[in-house]
Amino acid sequence: METLQTSIEYLKGVGPNRAQLLREELGLRTFQDLLHFFPNRYIDRSQFYTIASLPKATAEVQIKGQILSLKMVPQKRGKRLVAIFSDGQSTMEMVWFRGHKWIQNQLKTNHPYIAFGRLSWYGQKPSIAHPELTPENEAENQHIQGLHPVYPSTEKLVNKGVGQRIMKQTVAQLLQLTRTHFTETLSEGLIQKLQLMPRSEALHQVHFPSNTHQLANAQRRLKFEELFYIQLQLIQKNRLQKQKIKGYPFESVGPLFHDYYTNFLPFQLTGAQQRVVKEIRNDLGSGRQMNRLLQGDVGAGKTMVGLLSMLIAIDNHYQACMMAPTEILAQQHYQSLKEALNNMPLSVALLTGSVKGKERTAILEGLQNGEVHILIGTHALIEDKVQFKNLGLAIIDEQHRFGVAQRAKLWQKNTLPPHVLVMTATPIPRTLAMSVYGDLDISIIDELPPGRKPIKTVVRSDAQRLQVFKFIKDQIGLGRQIYVVYPLIQESEKMDYKDLMDGHESMARYFPLPNYQISIVHGQMKPADKAYEMERFVQGKTHIMVATTVIEVGVNVPNASVMVIESAERFGLSQLHQLRGRVGRGADQSFCILMRGNKSSEDSRTRLNTMARTNDGFEIAEVDLKMRGPGDLMGTQQSGVLQLKIADVMKDQEILKTARHLARTLLEEDPQLQKPEHRTIRQTYAKITTHKNIWNYIS
C-alpha cells in the first residue's frame, strides 16, 4: 500500500537511477515531494498550426501531420537524425542530436502524429529540434491538448533524457495512483467562506488544468493554504512566547527616566516616537519577554527610543546592552549615548575586538559586579567570558546581519531571557515583515524629527560633472561639507581602488589646496589612519570626504549636506537609501547627487529613478522587493520561512493579508483549535509542526 511518503523510485518508469537523479537535481524524494513540485508556467496547446501559417519568430508550436522519411546526416561532431514532416500541404524538418537509435526505433513513417516543440528558422525553412511526437490516437490519454505544465528542470536532467514529457507522464501517473490518499486540510467553514476548490481537485488542476479559470482557482486554493499555515505558525509562536516565556517585570518608570525626559532630552519626541516608547513600556511591564522589531528610516530617531528603553531597565535595577554589526557603528552608538548621558550618574562601556588588556578586564569586572550599566559592542558581547550581573534588555541594531545562533547566545547569559528590541533602518515592506518577522511585534517610526527637510535627489551623467563640481563649490562657500562615495565590489578591489584614487585626483585638481581640504577613506587603510581622517571630517577640518562605502553606517555629521554617489548604477536600492541617509541630519537643505555611467541597464535606471522620486524608505523597499525577491532582500538567515512552493509574497499580497487575518481570528476564538469544526486544521497543524515543512503533512 503506497502512502505519500513512498519513495518515487516505486513509480512506474522511474526506478532507482532516475529517482537518484531527481533527488540530486530537484530534491524530489517522495510521492509527497512530486505532488507539490508545481509547474512554473503553462503552455496553451489548444491551438494547431499548419506549416504555412507558422509564426516567423521562435515560439512553441503544435502541428498535426506525418513523417515522410527519416535519415541520419553526418556533421562535424557525430551525426543528427532528420525527419521530413508533412501536414498534407507543406513540409518541414524535425531534428534530433542525441538518442538517435532509440528515437528511430520508436517512430513510424506515414503514421498520424501530433508534433510539439520550439520552432526555429534557418533562412526560409522552419525546423523543430527534439520535438515531442505523440501518436494521434494516444493524444486523448496523454492529456495532449489544453494547458500544459512546464516544470523547473536542469541541463543534466534534459541530457539524461528526463525532459518535460517524462515529468508530465510521471506526475499524471502519480495523481492517478494517489487520488484516494488526499485528505482535506482546511475546515469546511474556511472553504465555504472563501469559496475555495477542494484540495484533491486543486492538486489535479494545478498540474493538468482544464482551462485558465480552473487553474486560477487551483492556484488560489493552494497559495491560501500555504500562507495560512505559515501565518498560523508565526502567530501561534508569538502567542506562546508571550504566555510561556516569562520576562523580567519592569514595574516602574523611575527617576532616571523622568530626570532625563524632563531635563536632558535634546529635542521633543515626535508623535511616532512617543507611540513607540509607550508600546515598549507596556511590553516591559507585562511580565512577559518583549520581542519587538523597531523599524524606522535613517535619522528617524530609533537610537533615542533605544536609550529611553535602557533607562527603564536601569531604573528597575537591570543592565542593558546594545549590539551593532560593525566596530564603526558600535563606536558611533557609544559616542552618542555617552554624550546624551553626560549629566547622568551612569556608566557606559564599549566592548569590541579592539578593546584589550587591562581596559577589557576592567569592563568585564564592571559587568559582573553591576558597576557597568550599559554595554555597547559588536558580536564580542556574546563571547563566553562576557558575563552580566543581571542583563534585562538587549537591543540589536540591524538584526539581519547577525545569525540566529549568535543572538541565542545572549539569552543564555541569564536565568530569564532579557527583553529584546531589534532595530533596523532597512525598511521592510509590510508583506515581508508579516512573513519573516511574523512572530515579532512590530513598531514603526514613520515621521522624521521636526525641522528636517526632505533630501533633494537628482541623477546626473558624466557629461554634467563640471556643473556638479560648481554646485559643490557653492555649497562649500555656504559652509557645508560634502561626501563623495565610490562603490566597493570585493572581487575587483584593484579596480575600485583605482576608481577612488582617480576620483580623488580629479577632485584635488578642481578643489586645490590650501583653499580646500579633502579627506580620503578606503578599506586598505589602517584603522588608525581611517579614524584620523574621519575625525578631521567630523570636526569640520576637511571640506570633502572621498570614500568607499565604509561610511554607509556609523557617520553622523550634521554639517554634511551633499552626498555624491559615483557609479550609482552599481549600488543596490537599499544601499543607495542608506548612503543618502548620511546627509539631511542638520536643519539645512541637503542634496544627493547620483552620478551614473553611460551604460546602464533597465534595472539600474529603475533604481535611480525611484531614488530621485521618493524619500520614503518603505516605498523604496517595496520596489527593491519586486526587483530582487525576498530571499535576496533578507539574506539567507531570515529567508528560510520564505522558501515558498507556490505563493509569492509580492504578487499574492491580498491572499497573504487574508490568510494572516483569518489565522489571527481563528486563534483568538479557539487558541487550542479544540472546537469540532476546527479538527481538520488542528490535525494538519500538528503534522506541520512535527515535520517543520509546510508541505509535509498530508499522509
Residue pairs with C-beta under 8 A, 6 or more apart in sequence:
2 10
2 31
2 177
2 178
2 181
3 31
3 181
3 699
4 30
4 31
4 32
4 35
4 178
4 181
4 698
4 699
5 30
5 31
5 32
5 699
6 30
6 31
7 19
7 29
7 30
8 14
8 19
8 22
8 28
8 29
8 30
8 31
8 33
8 34
8 170
9 15
9 16
9 18
9 19
11 31
11 34
11 170
11 173
11 174
11 177
12 173
13 166
13 169
13 170
13 173
14 22
14 170
18 160
18 162
21 156
21 157
21 160
21 162
22 28
22 157
22 162
23 29
25 154
25 156
25 157
26 37
26 152
26 153
26 154
26 157
27 33
28 34
28 37
31 174
31 177
31 178
32 695
32 696
32 698
32 699
33 695
34 170
34 171
34 174
35 171
35 174
35 175
35 178
35 203
36 645
36 695
37 151
37 152
37 171
38 206
38 207
38 222
38 645
38 646
39 149
39 150
39 151
39 206
39 207
40 150
40 151
40 152
41 150
42 147
42 148
42 149
42 150
42 209
42 215
43 60
43 147
43 148
43 150
44 146
44 147
44 148
45 62
45 116
45 144
45 145
45 146
45 147
45 148
46 145
46 146
46 147
47 62
48 62
48 63
48 64
49 55
49 61
49 62
49 63
50 63
50 87
50 89
50 90
51 63
51 65
51 86
51 87
51 89
51 90
51 91
51 92
51 126
52 89
52 90
54 61
54 63
54 92
54 119
54 126
55 61
55 119
56 121
58 118
58 119
58 120
58 121
59 118
59 119
60 116
60 117
60 118
60 119
61 116
61 117
61 118
61 119
61 128
62 114
62 115
62 116
63 85
63 87
63 114
63 115
63 116
64 87
64 112
64 113
64 114
64 115
64 136
65 85
65 86
65 87
65 88
65 112
65 113
65 115
66 85
66 86
66 109
66 110
66 111
66 112
66 113
67 83
67 84
67 85
67 94
67 107
67 108
67 109
67 110
67 111
67 113
68 84
68 85
68 86
68 91
68 109
68 110
69 83
69 84
69 109
70 81
70 82
70 83
70 104
70 107
70 109
71 81
71 82
72 79
72 80
72 81
72 82
72 100
73 79
73 80
73 81
73 82
78 97
79 100
80 95
80 96
80 97
80 100
81 95
81 96
81 100
81 103
81 104
82 93
82 94
82 95
83 93
83 94
83 95
83 107
84 91
84 92
84 93
85 91
85 92
85 93
85 94
85 113
85 115
92 125
92 126
92 127
92 128
93 125
93 126
93 127
93 128
94 115
94 117
94 127
94 128
94 131
94 133
95 127
95 128
95 129
95 130
96 103
96 129
96 130
97 129
97 130
98 159
99 161
107 133
111 135
112 135
112 136
112 137
113 133
113 134
113 135
113 136
114 133
114 134
114 136
114 139
114 144
115 128
115 131
115 132
115 133
116 131
116 132
116 133
116 134
116 144
117 128
117 129
117 130
117 131
117 132
118 128
118 129
119 126
119 127
119 128
120 126
120 127
120 128
120 129
121 127
130 163
132 163
132 164
132 165
134 142
134 144
139 145
142 169
142 172
143 168
143 172
143 208
146 208
146 209
146 210
146 211
147 208
147 209
147 211
147 212
147 215
148 168
149 168
149 171
149 207
149 208
150 164
151 164
151 167
151 168
151 171
153 162
153 163
153 164
153 167
157 163
171 207
172 207
172 208
175 203
175 204
175 207
175 208
179 200
179 204
181 698
181 699
182 199
182 200
182 203
182 698
183 199
183 680
183 698
184 191
184 198
184 199
184 680
185 199
185 225
185 229
185 680
185 681
185 684
185 697
185 698
186 196
186 199
186 225
186 228
186 680
186 681
186 684
187 677
187 678
187 679
187 680
187 681
188 677
188 680
189 677
190 196
190 228
190 662
190 681
191 198
194 224
194 658
196 202
196 217
196 220
196 221
196 224
197 205
197 217
197 218
197 220
197 221
199 221
199 225
199 698
201 218
202 217
202 218
202 221
202 222
203 218
203 222
204 218
205 214
205 215
205 217
205 218
206 215
206 218
206 219
206 222
206 646
209 215
209 218
219 646
220 655
222 646
222 647
223 646
223 647
223 652
223 655
224 655
224 658
224 659
226 644
226 645
226 646
226 647
226 694
226 695
227 644
227 647
227 652
227 655
227 656
227 659
227 660
228 659
228 662
228 663
229 684
229 685
229 688
229 694
230 435
230 438
230 641
230 659
230 694
231 434
231 438
231 656
231 659
231 660
231 663
231 664
232 663
232 666
232 667
232 681
232 685
233 685
233 688
233 689
234 435
234 438
234 439
234 641
235 438
235 439
235 660
235 663
235 664
235 667
236 667
237 439
238 291
238 438
238 439
238 440
238 441
239 667
239 671
241 288
241 289
241 291
241 439
242 286
242 288
242 289
243 288
245 288
245 289
245 417
246 287
246 288
246 289
246 416
247 284
247 286
247 287
247 288
247 289
247 290
247 416
247 417
247 418
247 419
248 316
248 318
248 392
248 416
248 418
248 419
249 285
249 286
249 287
250 284
250 285
250 312
250 313
250 315
250 316
250 318
250 392
250 419
251 285
251 316
252 315
252 316
253 281
253 312
253 315
254 312
254 315
254 316
255 315
256 311
256 314
256 315
256 344
256 346
257 308
257 311
257 312
257 315
259 344
260 307
260 308
260 311
260 341
260 344
261 308
263 343
264 340
264 343
264 344
266 340
267 449
267 450
268 450
269 277
269 301
269 304
270 301
270 445
270 447
270 448
270 449
270 450
271 447
272 296
272 300
272 444
272 445
272 446
272 447
273 301
273 304
273 305
273 445
275 443
276 294
276 305
276 443
276 444
276 445
277 305
277 308
277 309
279 292
279 441
279 443
280 290
280 292
280 305
280 308
280 309
280 312
280 421
280 443
281 312
283 290
283 292
283 419
283 441
284 290
284 309
284 312
284 313
284 393
284 419
289 416
289 417
289 418
289 419
289 420
290 419
290 420
290 421
290 441
291 420
291 422
291 439
291 440
291 441
292 420
292 421
292 422
292 440
292 441
292 442
292 443
293 399
293 422
293 424
293 433
293 437
293 440
293 441
293 442
293 443
294 302
294 305
294 306
294 421
294 422
294 423
294 424
294 443
294 444
294 445
295 424
295 427
295 428
295 433
295 442
295 443
295 444
295 445
296 302
296 423
296 425
296 444
296 445
296 446
297 425
297 427
297 445
297 448
297 581
297 616
297 617
298 425
298 577
298 578
298 580
298 581
298 582
298 617
299 448
299 449
299 452
299 581
299 584
299 585
300 425
300 445
300 446
300 447
300 448
300 449
301 445
301 449
302 423
302 425
302 445
303 333
303 336
303 337
303 423
304 340
305 445
306 322
306 395
306 421
306 423
307 337
307 340
307 341
309 320
309 393
309 395
309 421
310 320
310 322
310 374
310 393
310 395
312 393
313 319
313 320
313 392
313 393
313 419
314 320
314 346
314 373
314 374
316 392
317 390
318 390
318 391
318 392
318 393
318 418
319 367
319 370
319 372
319 373
319 374
319 375
319 388
319 389
319 390
319 391
319 392
320 373
320 374
320 375
320 391
320 392
320 393
320 394
320 395
321 374
321 375
321 376
321 377
321 381
321 388
321 391
321 393
321 394
321 395
321 410
322 333
322 337
322 374
322 375
322 376
322 377
322 394
322 395
322 396
322 397
323 377
323 378
323 379
323 381
323 382
323 394
323 395
323 396
323 397
323 402
323 410
324 330
324 332
324 333
324 376
324 377
324 378
324 397
324 398
325 378
325 379
325 397
325 398
325 401
325 402
325 553
326 378
326 553
326 554
327 352
327 353
327 354
327 378
328 550
328 553
328 554
328 555
329 397
329 398
329 553
329 554
330 350
330 352
330 376
330 377
330 378
331 350
331 352
331 554
332 553
332 554
332 555
332 556
333 376
333 397
334 348
334 350
334 376
336 556
337 348
337 374
337 376
338 348
341 348
341 374
346 373
346 374
347 366
347 371
347 372
347 373
347 374
348 372
348 373
348 374
348 375
348 376
349 363
349 366
349 367
349 372
349 374
349 375
349 376
350 375
350 376
350 377
351 360
351 363
351 375
351 376
351 377
351 378
351 380
351 381
351 386
352 377
352 378
352 380
353 378
353 380
354 527
355 363
355 380
363 372
363 375
364 385
364 386
364 387
365 371
366 372
367 375
367 386
367 387
367 388
367 389
368 387
368 388
368 389
369 389
370 389
370 390
375 381
375 386
375 388
379 402
379 406
380 386
381 410
382 406
382 409
382 410
386 413
387 413
388 413
388 414
390 414
391 410
391 413
391 414
391 418
392 418
392 419
393 418
393 419
393 420
393 421
394 410
394 418
394 419
394 420
394 421
395 420
395 421
395 422
395 423
396 402
396 407
396 420
396 421
396 422
396 423
397 423
397 424
398 423
398 424
398 425
398 426
398 553
399 407
399 422
399 423
399 424
400 424
400 426
400 634
400 635
400 637
400 638
401 635
402 637
403 637
404 637
410 418
411 417
411 418
422 440
425 578
425 581
425 617
426 574
426 578
426 617
426 621
427 617
427 618
427 620
427 621
428 436
428 437
428 621
429 618
429 621
429 622
429 625
430 618
431 625
431 649
431 650
431 653
431 656
432 621
432 625
432 630
432 633
432 634
432 642
432 649
433 442
434 656
434 657
434 660
435 630
435 641
435 642
435 649
435 656
436 630
436 634
436 638
436 639
436 641
436 642
438 641
438 660
446 618
451 587
452 584
452 585
452 587
453 584
453 587
453 588
453 589
453 590
454 584
454 615
455 563
455 580
455 583
455 584
455 590
455 591
455 592
455 615
456 589
456 590
456 591
456 592
457 580
457 591
457 592
457 593
457 594
457 611
457 612
457 615
458 591
458 592
458 593
458 594
458 612
459 568
459 594
459 596
459 608
459 609
459 611
459 612
460 467
460 468
460 593
460 594
460 595
460 596
461 595
461 596
461 598
462 595
462 597
462 598
465 595
468 564
468 593
468 595
469 510
469 511
471 562
471 591
471 593
472 482
472 511
472 544
472 562
472 564
473 511
475 482
475 561
475 562
475 591
476 482
476 511
476 516
476 543
476 544
479 559
480 559
480 560
480 561
480 562
480 588
481 537
481 540
481 542
481 543
481 544
481 545
481 557
481 559
481 560
481 561
481 562
482 543
482 544
482 545
482 560
482 561
482 562
482 563
482 564
483 544
483 545
483 547
483 551
483 560
483 562
483 563
483 564
483 582
483 583
484 503
484 507
484 544
484 545
484 546
484 547
484 564
484 566
485 547
485 548
485 549
485 551
485 563
485 564
485 565
485 566
485 579
486 496
486 499
486 500
486 503
486 546
486 547
486 548
486 566
486 567
487 496
487 499
487 548
487 549
487 566
487 567
487 570
487 571
488 496
488 522
488 523
488 548
488 549
488 550
489 495
489 496
489 570
493 523
493 524
496 522
496 548
497 522
497 524
499 566
499 567
500 520
500 522
500 546
500 547
500 548
503 546
503 566
504 518
504 520
504 546
507 518
507 544
507 546
508 518
511 518
511 543
511 544
516 543
516 544
517 536
517 541
517 542
517 543
517 544
518 542
518 543
518 544
518 545
518 546
519 533
519 534
519 536
519 537
519 542
519 544
519 545
519 546
519 547
520 533
520 545
520 546
520 547
521 530
521 533
521 534
521 545
521 546
521 547
521 548
521 550
521 551
522 547
522 548
522 550
523 548
523 550
525 533
530 550
533 542
533 545
534 545
534 555
536 542
537 545
537 557
537 560
538 555
538 557
540 559
545 551
545 560
549 575
549 579
551 579
551 582
552 575
552 578
552 579
552 582
553 578
555 582
556 582
556 585
557 582
557 585
558 585
558 586
559 586
560 582
560 583
560 585
561 583
561 584
561 586
561 588
561 589
561 590
561 591
562 583
562 590
562 591
562 592
562 593
563 579
563 580
563 582
563 583
563 590
563 591
563 592
563 593
564 593
564 595
565 571
565 576
565 579
565 580
565 592
565 593
565 594
565 595
566 595
567 595
567 596
567 597
568 576
568 594
568 595
568 596
568 608
568 611
569 596
569 597
569 600
569 601
569 604
569 605
569 607
569 608
570 604
571 579
571 607
572 607
572 624
572 628
573 607
573 610
573 611
573 620
573 621
573 623
573 624
573 627
574 620
574 621
574 624
574 633
576 594
576 607
576 608
576 611
577 611
577 617
577 620
579 592
580 592
580 611
580 615
583 590
583 591
583 592
584 590
592 611
594 608
594 611
594 612
596 604
596 608
600 608
603 627
606 623
606 627
607 623
607 627
610 619
610 620
610 623
611 620
614 620
621 633
624 633
625 633
625 649
625 650
626 650
629 650
630 639
630 642
630 649
630 650
631 639
631 642
631 643
634 642
642 649
645 694
645 695
647 655
647 656
649 656
666 673
666 678
666 681
669 675
670 678
673 681
673 682
673 685
674 682
684 697
684 698
687 696
687 697
687 698
687 699
688 694
688 696
688 697
691 697
